[in-house]
Amino acid sequence: KFFNTLNVPQLAVKARELGFDGIDVNVRPGHPVNPANVETALPQAVTAWNAQGLLCPLATAPVTLANPDAPEVEPLYAGCAAAGVPRVKIGFFPFSPGEDYWALVDAARRALEGFTRVGERHGVQTVYQVHSGPVLGSNCAGLMHLLRGLDPRWVGAYPDLGHLMLDGEDYPMGLAMLRDYLSMVAVKDAYHAPQPAGSAPPFAPRFVPLGRGAVPWRRALGALKALGFDGAFSVHTEYDFDESIIRQVGYADTTPPHLEEWARADAAYLRTVWAGATGEDGVGQTDRYGLP
């Protein structure tokens, strides 16, 4: 999302330069591939990226796209099918205090059933991201309220290891819940940063480069290996952002500090830890409470 000023060829050069194998393409207004041109621009872009040895395992829709009957849905899935992009990440189902949680879950499941029908027609899977905060699916247990019983060929789980740290469960337990639906994994690091004295709340969620936050990387990646995960990771390059502010105003035109330096470091860090992690890391280590 932070490289939207680059055109399609420039994005390929930048991805390779930073050490990535592919592109999670944002199909959002203001990006080279966007909802208005996706049916033609996405196949052209993916062809160009493939020629540079880059994959495109995911198209990320606007965070507000959560209605399968919205007019932009059909062109998006058609564009992905034509381009050979196997997955679409849709938006989120919000929760407000006082709402009937289970009624919202029922409505969200109906929406996901609609997306699965669109996806089945085009051969494209819909994925839903774990995201901390006031949205359905804010951890793995919440996500399974939405997915359980749906066809995993056409709807998948997209756990986010940073958001799981902020609102989550034990990593091996949470990821095990998603086993049959596990499709892709979002990568970022985070912690609850202390705020100035007298602040309310006294701690705020903050995203940082991989290895500088509270995500236990060997345990989290080991849990994925224990489940046999061999899919794609999407590194979100979100750094030094206060998540509570993001939830209110979004990213706007903000660019993370040290974006390219830290993105390059994230790619190298993830490769190193993934190569060294084993399934035993995800089931055999003890966590900070001394529990197995």
Secondary structure, 3 states (H helix, E strand, C coil): CCCCCCCHHHHHHHHHHCCCCEEEEECCCCCCCCCCCHHHHHHHHHHHHHHCCCEEEEEECCCCCCCCCCCCHHHHHHHHHHHCCCEEECCCCECCCCCCHHHHHHHHHHHHHHHHHHHHHHCCEEEEECCCCCECCCCHHHHHHHHCCCCCCCEEEECEHHHHHHHCCCHHHHHHHCHHHECCEEECEEEEEECCCCCCCCEEEEEECCCCCCCCHHHHHHHHHHCCCCCCEEECCCCCEEHHHHHHHCCCCCCCCCHHHHHHHHHHHHHHHHHHCCHHHHHHCCCCCCCC
